[in-house]
Amino acid sequence: MPKFEKLTLPNEGEIITFNQGKPNVPNNPIVPFIRGDGTGVDIWPATQIVLDSAIKKSYGDERKINWFKVYAGDEACELYGTYNYLPQDTIEAIKHFGVAIKGPLTTPIGGGIRSLNVALRQIFDLYSCVRPCKYYSGTPSPHKNPQNLDVIVYRENTEDIYMGIEWEAEDNNCLELINHLNNVVIPKSKNLKNRSIPDGSGIGIKPVSKSGSQRHIRKAIEHAKRLSGDKRHVTLVHKGNIMKYTEGAFRDWGYELKLTNNKKAFICEEIKEVIASISNSHGDGKWRELILVDDRIADSIFQQIQTRPQEYSILATLNLNGDYVSDAAAAIVGGLGMAPGANIGDNAAIFEATHGTAPKHAGLNKINPGSVILSGVMMLEYFGWDEAANLITNGLSKAIEQKKVTYDLARLMEPKVEPLSCSSFAEEIISNF
């Protein structure tokens, strides 16, 4: 058990352990939570009471989460000192107990602290960001048929340009790197002849590895195996037509996971082998149990999730693409206020709000807690506590259908409805259990 400087452990509870990337969850786990900045002061209490009520309703006294308050963001600075946005206490707590949930955290644009969200993902090697985008009946949407979209975005979390390996244009290291690339590396590269990096450029590096890509895509495929019918489908989303050796490689490494051999033979012999074997692997309905893996160019997927949403299930993509695509998909089904997220690795998982801190609304008890509540649902599903998870999703769906919603949804409904407070929305969800 680690020693904490300023944290108070729960009086009871057990540790979640991991075996080959899968959690072993006791009936009374200790789960660290980060309240979050800004509206986290309103959202977290609403979320906690919904999760606790669903667990109590589903399992009585048999199961319970023992919440462990830890700190990050502005609240951490208040307790641990200026600029101590991510205390060692918090890192050790999440490392020891394995699974955590958090509200939104502030990240300044431009200079200042590094993204706390990115830092947490990299510290704990949470290589897959999982963001379901599903429509709940009655939710206002700018789309005519938002119910047709039901996708899960798998965003690689630890590589790509989000690694933050970059230099300002005036940095001496940047100037030296540009000089080396322009005068040594590029001239030696046949595919790059006659190109040069302009003076005054900032430089960022986009690392994409085979091991990082394949472990992420493998997790997406494993998820698809738990689905049924047309949903057993993984689409690799990339910009490999332009970035051939990073995003194109991501696609190729994904397909490589599905290949069982690399024989070089005449096409007629290959066709003969396929015809001979296809009945064994695909006949008698066996094809229905297989996972379809295909790919799409990143910019085209933005169009297709709007025009042909029924054709997609799991979108496995790189870090930057996943950030864009998941927000676009969330907009179709009602916005970030209803978009949950999870960051999952082999030895830890953090469930989180996908929206920002909205500081101007902090403490007003008006913001929509749906994103963190649904992230809590993902956590319960991760635990295997499906009864409690289903209670919450059904309760939330009924609340929205009955137009018992917070202001962000109420203002978009026709006819206009009187909005509920953040805490009242949580109570409405619970009343539907």
Secondary structure, DSSP 8 states (H G I E B T S, - for coil): ----SS----SS-B--EEETTEEE--SSBEEEEE--STTHHHHHHHHHHHHHHHHHHHHTTS---EEEEE--THHHHHHH-TT--S-HHHHHHHHHH-EEEE------SSSSS--HHHHHHHHTT--EEEEEEE--TT---SSS-GGG-EEEEEEE-SSGGGG--EE-TT-HHHHHHHHHIIIIIHHH-GGGTT----TT--EE-----HHHHHHHHHHHHHHHHTS-GGG-EEEEEE-TTTSTTTHHHHHHHHHHHH-S------HHHHHHHHHHHHHHHHTTTGGGGS-EEEEEEHHHHHHHHHHSGGG-SEEEE-HHHHHHHHHHHHHHHT-GGG-EEEEE-SS-EEEEE-S---GGGTTSS-S--HHHHHHHHHHHHHHT-HHHHHHHHHHHHHHHHTT--BHHHHTTSSS----B-HHHHHHHHHHT-
